Every structure is written in C-alpha cells, then in structure tokens.
Amino acid sequence: MSLTQCPSCHRRCFTDAASCASCYQTFQPGLLHAHAVAEEEAFSAEAHTLFLSLFFIWLAVLMFVQMQAYLDGH
C-alpha cells in the first residue's frame, strides 16, 4: 500500500483505495496503482537524466582542468 495523487483533485490517497477521501471520486480497481507506477517511472527517468547531465558536466570540467595542466606543463 503506497500513496499517489488522485487524478481529479491531486491530493494524496492510497493506491488500494476505492475512492478519494477528499473529492469522493470512485476508482476502478488497479487504477491508482497504475497511476502510481507511471508516476514513479516518470520520476525515475527525470532523476537519471539529471544524474547523467551532471556527470557529463563534471567530466567535461575535469578534462578541461587536466588539459590546462598538461598545456601549462609544456
């Protein structure tokens, strides 16, 4: 049992709930679980993209510093 957002009011509710406690919208069985899985996959993709971007920026800066040290030495 985990939490996800209600598709209509965007408040948190449990994935196994039959209806939203805030707006009382009823859900089909498994709808909120599928919504939670999709939400987690989207977050995971964004996190991986951010990590890779920061890693490549760090790598470029490191290579630039190493190249400057090499050129200053010769």
C-alpha positions as CSV (number, residue, x, y, z in Angstrom):
1,M,0.0,0.0,0.0
2,S,1.5,3.3,-1.1
3,L,0.4,6.8,-1.7
4,T,-0.3,8.5,-5.0
5,Q,-2.2,11.5,-6.3
6,C,-5.9,11.5,-7.0
7,P,-6.3,12.1,-10.8
8,S,-9.1,14.6,-10.2
9,C,-8.1,16.7,-7.1
10,H,-4.4,15.8,-7.0
11,R,-4.4,15.1,-3.2
12,R,-2.7,12.1,-1.8
13,C,-4.6,8.9,-1.4
14,F,-3.7,5.2,-1.0
15,T,-3.3,3.1,-4.2
16,D,-5.7,0.4,-2.9
17,A,-8.5,2.9,-2.0
18,A,-11.9,2.5,-3.6
19,S,-12.5,6.3,-3.6
20,C,-10.7,9.6,-2.8
21,A,-11.1,10.8,0.7
22,S,-11.1,14.4,-0.4
23,C,-13.2,14.6,-3.6
24,Y,-15.0,11.2,-3.2
25,Q,-14.3,10.2,-6.7
26,T,-14.5,6.4,-7.1
27,F,-11.8,4.4,-8.8
28,Q,-11.7,1.3,-10.8
29,P,-9.6,-1.5,-9.2
30,G,-6.0,-1.0,-10.0
31,L,-6.3,2.5,-11.5
32,L,-4.4,4.2,-8.7
33,H,-1.7,1.5,-8.7
34,A,-1.2,2.0,-12.4
35,H,-1.1,5.8,-11.8
36,A,1.5,5.4,-9.0
37,V,3.7,3.1,-11.2
38,A,3.6,5.7,-14.1
39,E,4.4,8.5,-11.7
40,E,7.4,6.6,-10.3
41,E,8.7,5.8,-13.8
42,A,8.5,9.4,-14.8
43,F,10.4,10.5,-11.6
44,S,13.0,7.8,-12.2
45,A,13.6,8.9,-15.8
46,E,14.0,12.6,-14.7
47,A,16.4,11.6,-11.9
48,H,18.5,9.5,-14.3
49,T,18.6,12.3,-16.9
50,L,19.7,14.8,-14.2
51,F,22.4,12.5,-12.9
52,L,23.8,11.8,-16.3
53,S,23.8,15.5,-17.2
54,L,25.6,16.4,-14.0
55,F,28.1,13.6,-14.5
56,F,28.9,14.7,-18.1
57,I,29.4,18.3,-17.0
58,W,31.7,17.2,-14.2
59,L,33.6,15.0,-16.7
60,A,34.0,17.9,-19.1
61,V,35.3,20.2,-16.4
62,L,37.7,17.6,-15.2
63,M,39.0,17.0,-18.7
64,F,39.4,20.8,-19.2
65,V,41.4,21.1,-16.0
66,Q,43.6,18.2,-16.9
67,M,44.2,19.7,-20.4
68,Q,45.1,23.1,-18.9
69,A,47.5,21.4,-16.5
70,Y,49.1,19.5,-19.4
71,L,49.4,22.6,-21.6
72,D,50.9,24.7,-18.7
73,G,53.5,22.0,-18.2
74,H,54.8,22.1,-21.7
